[in-house]
Structure formats: structure tokens, C-alpha cells
Amino acid sequence: MDKGIEAFREAVRRAPLTKPEGLSPEWQAYFDAVTPLHVAELIAALEQAQSERDKFNFAHKEWNDKTEWVQKESTSGRFRFQVLGRHRADVMTRHIDELEARTLSFALPDPSSKAFWGGNGKNETFYPSTYKLWLKEAIERAGIIAGVKIEVI
């Protein structure tokens, strides 16, 4: 509980309780039912509700900031017809599912190919640098075909 509310409650406990005289029965019933302690409880409940609202607003702002790309993509033309009228979370889930469903498969260069070997007979030697270069190109080519950026280092 907030210190300000506790101080208010303490002040209410010490204050003399005087009621206005000559009130109508409705107002008299109101003053009998609503005491400063009730008001203190209402203020405490209001402050707690405001605190919860502030937490929700922060979470909502965070969500908007992190999902703004969906809104931008949908208006830029990338997702235009697929996402029309859909919630951001649904669009993101669908996009993630599509990305996870992609399988990139390709054939690696055959290391026994003559392109990677030099010499004849017992003097044949394997050229790993040539193989690495061909392997790198094969992986990058498969990425381009699949529409996935792959950088082989």
C-alpha cells in the first residue's frame, strides 16, 4: 500500500467526524455510508488500477514497436493480399511458419571429381582450396535459388 494512502488513513482516523446538520434523509444516508476511510480505500483501488493500466500500456507499446514491421510490410506490397484484414500476430505466425517450412537441400560437389585432384597415379593430390571454393559457390547458389541469403565464410 502507498505511504500517501496510509498517511491519509491515519489523518482520517484522528480527524473529528462531524456531519453537517439539517440534511435531507438521502444526504444523511450518504454521509452515514461514505466515510473518509471509504474514500481512502477508493483512492487506493484507483491507484492500483492506474498502475495496472500503466503496465498494460507499456506492454502494448512494446508489442507495437516490435511488430511495426508487419504493418509496414503489409502496406509496402510484400504481404498485401495475404494479410488484408488479419491481426498482426496472425500475420507474424503465418510468416514464421512459412520460413520454418522451407527446406534448403542441394548436392555437394563430389570430392572424388577430377576437378579437385591434381597429378597422376600415386602422385595425385587433393586440392582442398578448390573444393572449398566450389562448395561455397554451391551453397550460395542454392540459397539464391531458394530466396534465402546465405553467406559462407
N, C-alpha and C positions, 0 to 999 in steps of 0.2 A: 504494500500500500504506500502511496506517495506521502512524503513528510508533510506537504502542504495540506493534504486531506486530514491527516492526523492532528495537525495544529488547529484546523478548523473545527474538528470534532471536539477537541479539548476546550476551545473557546466557547462552543455551543453548550457544553456541559456546565461551564462556570457561569454562563450568562443567565440573568434572571429571566424567567419565562413570563412575560406579561402579554396578555391578549387585549386587543382593542375592545372597548365596551360599546354596546349598542349596535352590534352587528345583526344582520338578518340571520335566521336559523341556518341557511345554506352556507353563509360565510363562517358562521360559528363552527359548523361541522367541518368545514375546510381547515380552519385553524386548529381544530382538535386532531384532525387526521394528519396534517402535514406539519411536521416539526422540523427544526433546523437539522436534526440528525437524519431525517429522511432526505433532506436536500443534500447533505454531505454524502449520503450513500448514492444518490443520483449523480452527483458530480464525479464520484469515484468510478461509477459504472460508465459514465460518459468518457472519462479519461482512458479507461481500459479499452472501450470500443474505438476511440480515436487511435490508440496505439496499435490495435489490431488492423485498423484501416490503413495506417501508415505502412505496416509490414506488407500488407496486400498490395498497396500501391507500388512499393519498392519492387516486389516480386513481379508485378505486372510490367513495370518499366524495364526491368531486366529482361523479361521474356520478349518484349517488343524490340529492344535493342539487339538481342541475339537472333531474332527471326526476321529482321527487317529485309534481309536478302531475299526471302521468299516473295515479299511484296514487290521488290524491285525486279526480280526475275519474271514475275507474272506480268508486269507491265512492259517489260523490255521485249517480249515476244518469245522468250525461250519456253515458257510453260503456258503461254496464253490460253489455249483452248482446253488443256488438260486440267487447269486449276480454277477455271472460272466458277465462282460461287462456292469454293471449298475453303475450309478453315486452314490456317497456316500449318497447324500441327499435322493435319491430314496430308497436306502437300509435302511437308518435310518427310513424313513417314513413307509416303509413296516414293519420293526421290531416293531416300536411303535404301529402300527395298530394291529399287531398280539398280542402284550402284552395287549393292551386295550380290545381286543375281548375276552380274556379269562375270563370266569366266574367261580368262585370257589363257589360251593354250596355243602353243606353237612348237614346231620341230626345231631342235637344236642342231647346229651343224655337226655332221658326223666326224668325230676326231680321227677316224681311220682314212678320211679322204686325202688324196694325194696333195691337195692344196695346202695342207698343214705339215707336210713332211718334205724333207729335202735329202738328197743323196740317193744311193742305190744299195741294195743288199744289206750287208752288215753295217754300212756307214750311214744308214738312214737315221735322221734326227727329227724330232718333233719340234715344231716352232710354236711355242705357247703364245707368243705375242700376236701372231697371225690368227690363232684360234680365238683368243680373247677379243680381237677386233671383230671377227666375223660373228662371234656370239653376241657381242654388244649390239651390232647392227641388226641381228635377227630379233633380239628382244625389243629394241626401239621400233623396228618396222612393225612388229606385232602390236605394239602399243598404239602406233599411229592408225593402223587398220581398225583397232577396237575403239578408237576415240579416247584413249587414256594416255595422259602424258607420263612417260616413263623416262627416267634419267638414270643411265647406268654409269657408275663412276669407276 
